[in-house]
Amino acid sequence: MVVEINLLEQKEKRNILPYLVVAFFAFFLLTLAIVFNTQKSNLVEEAVRLDEQIVQVQAEQESFTTSSGGEGSGREELKTSLEQLKGTIVPTVPVVEGLVSLLPERGFFESFALTGTSEITVNVRFDSIQEAAKYTNILLQQSFISDVELAGVETDVVDNTEDLYDYQPRYIASYYIVLEESTLATVGVSTQ
């Protein structure tokens, strides 16, 4: 049996793992830098393109506003007329409630029409002509009404064979009423 003994020192093998880790991180950092650089250049290009679009849109707006100078005043006219309309809105529900509360016990509206900004046409049914006259007088005394005109009184033919519960008043009075806008705006509808 032969035994070999080597008395010379063997060289230690170097551990290359730390070098590989450093090389891997360097490669990773280089890759990240390249990716971020391309992203940055893409964003810069997009920003330049958007700036060009903004300049183009501003130029189009400028040419549009100069070519449609008359339309701008039309818009202003519409705005002022809209504000005027908002100022002349008549609160119809309180007006109707006020007019109905003034009716006699068996009187009722047959029709109600707002014909202008403050003009109302009403057809009312009454049992007697005296009730129509009283209603006209009561309307003239109201603060929210500036003028009342009794346009006419018509008579319906009443059939005597009708049931008592189906009976309708025979006189139909047509009124033309002009409302007092300033009183409606400040005080509202208050019946006296």
C-alpha positions in Angstrom: 0.0 0.0 0.0 1.3 3.2 -0.9 0.3 6.4 0.8 1.1 9.7 -0.8 1.6 12.6 1.5 1.7 16.0 0.0 3.3 18.5 2.2 2.8 21.4 -0.1 0.0 23.7 0.8 -2.9 23.8 -1.5 -4.2 27.0 -2.7 -7.6 27.9 -1.3 -10.3 28.3 -3.8 -11.6 31.8 -3.8 -15.3 32.4 -2.9 -16.8 34.1 -5.9 -20.3 34.5 -4.4 -19.8 38.1 -3.2 -18.5 39.1 -6.6 -21.5 37.5 -8.2 -23.9 39.4 -5.9 -22.2 42.7 -6.5 -22.2 42.1 -10.3 -25.9 41.1 -10.1 -26.9 44.3 -8.2 -24.8 46.4 -10.6 -26.6 44.8 -13.5 -29.9 45.4 -11.8 -29.1 49.0 -11.1 -28.0 49.5 -14.7 -31.3 48.0 -16.0 -33.3 50.2 -13.7 -31.5 53.3 -14.9 -32.1 52.4 -18.5 -35.8 51.8 -17.8 -36.3 55.0 -15.9 -34.4 57.0 -18.6 -36.7 55.6 -21.3 -39.8 56.4 -19.2 -38.5 59.9 -18.6 -37.8 60.5 -22.2 -41.3 59.2 -23.1 -42.9 61.5 -20.5 -40.9 64.5 -21.8 -42.0 63.8 -25.4 -45.7 63.5 -24.2 -45.4 66.8 -22.3 -44.0 68.5 -25.4 -46.8 67.0 -27.5 -49.4 68.2 -25.0 -47.9 71.7 -24.8 -48.2 71.8 -28.6 -51.8 70.8 -28.4 -52.5 73.4 -25.8 -51.0 76.1 -28.0 -53.0 74.9 -30.9 -56.3 74.8 -29.0 -55.6 78.3 -27.6 -55.0 79.6 -31.1 -58.3 77.9 -32.3 -60.2 79.5 -29.3 -58.7 82.9 -30.1 -59.7 82.7 -33.7 -63.2 81.4 -32.7 -63.7 84.3 -30.2 -62.6 86.9 -32.7 -64.8 85.4 -35.5 -67.9 85.1 -33.2 -67.7 88.5 -31.5 -71.5 89.0 -32.1 -72.4 85.7 -30.4 -70.7 86.8 -27.2 -73.1 89.7 -26.9 -76.0 87.3 -27.7 -75.0 85.2 -24.7 -74.9 88.2 -22.5 -78.4 89.1 -23.8 -79.6 85.6 -23.0 -78.1 85.9 -19.5 -79.8 89.2 -18.8 -83.2 88.0 -20.1 -82.8 84.9 -18.0 -82.2 87.0 -14.9 -85.2 89.2 -15.8 -87.4 86.1 -16.1 -86.2 84.8 -12.8 -87.2 88.1 -11.3 -90.7 88.0 -12.8 -91.7 84.4 -11.7 -95.2 84.5 -10.3 -95.8 82.0 -7.4 -99.0 80.5 -8.9 -99.7 78.0 -6.1 -100.1 80.6 -3.4 -102.1 82.8 -5.8 -104.5 80.0 -6.6 -104.8 79.1 -2.9 -105.6 82.7 -2.1 -108.2 83.0 -4.9 -109.9 79.8 -3.9 -110.0 80.8 -0.2 -112.0 83.9 -1.2 -114.7 81.9 -3.0 -118.1 81.5 -1.5 -119.1 78.1 -0.1 -120.6 76.6 -3.3 -118.3 78.5 -5.7 -115.6 76.7 -7.6 -113.1 77.3 -10.4 -114.0 75.9 -13.8 -110.7 77.0 -15.4 -107.6 78.9 -14.5 -105.0 80.2 -17.0 -101.9 82.3 -16.5 -102.0 84.4 -19.7 -99.0 86.7 -19.1 -96.3 87.3 -16.5 -98.9 88.6 -14.1 -102.2 88.2 -15.8 -104.8 85.5 -15.0 -108.0 84.4 -16.7 -110.4 82.5 -14.4 -113.8 81.0 -15.0 -115.8 80.6 -11.8 -119.1 78.9 -11.1 -121.6 80.6 -8.7 -125.1 79.9 -7.4 -126.3 83.5 -7.9 -125.2 86.6 -9.6 -124.9 88.3 -6.2 -122.1 85.9 -5.3 -120.2 86.8 -8.5 -120.6 90.5 -7.6 -119.4 89.9 -4.0 -116.4 87.8 -5.3 -115.5 90.7 -7.7 -115.6 93.2 -4.8 -113.5 90.9 -2.5 -110.9 90.5 -5.3 -110.6 94.3 -5.8 -109.8 94.6 -2.0 -106.8 92.2 -2.1 -103.3 93.7 -2.0 -101.8 91.2 -4.4 -104.3 92.1 -7.1 -103.9 95.4 -9.0 -107.0 95.1 -11.3 -110.0 92.8 -11.7 -112.2 92.8 -14.8 -115.4 90.8 -14.9 -115.4 89.8 -18.6 -118.9 88.3 -18.5 -121.4 86.1 -16.8 -123.1 83.2 -18.5 -125.9 81.0 -17.4 -126.1 77.3 -17.7 -129.5 75.6 -18.1 -130.3 73.5 -15.0 -132.3 70.4 -15.4 -134.9 70.0 -12.6 -134.6 66.2 -12.8 -131.0 66.2 -11.9 -130.0 64.6 -8.7 -129.3 67.0 -5.8 -125.8 65.7 -5.4 -124.9 66.2 -9.1 -126.1 69.8 -9.0 -123.7 72.4 -10.3 -124.0 76.2 -9.9 -125.7 77.8 -12.9 -123.7 81.1 -13.3 -120.3 81.1 -14.9 -118.3 84.3 -14.4 -115.2 85.0 -16.4 -112.6 87.2 -14.7 -109.5 88.9 -16.0 -107.1 89.5 -13.1 -103.9 91.5 -13.1 -101.5 90.7 -10.2 -99.4 93.2 -8.3 -95.9 91.8 -8.9 -94.2 94.0 -6.4 -96.5 92.9 -3.6 -96.2 89.3 -4.6 -92.4 89.5 -4.5 -92.2 91.2 -1.1 -95.2 90.2 0.9 -96.6 87.3 -1.0 -100.3 86.3 -1.1 -102.3 87.4 2.0 -106.0 87.5 1.8 -107.9 90.1 3.8 
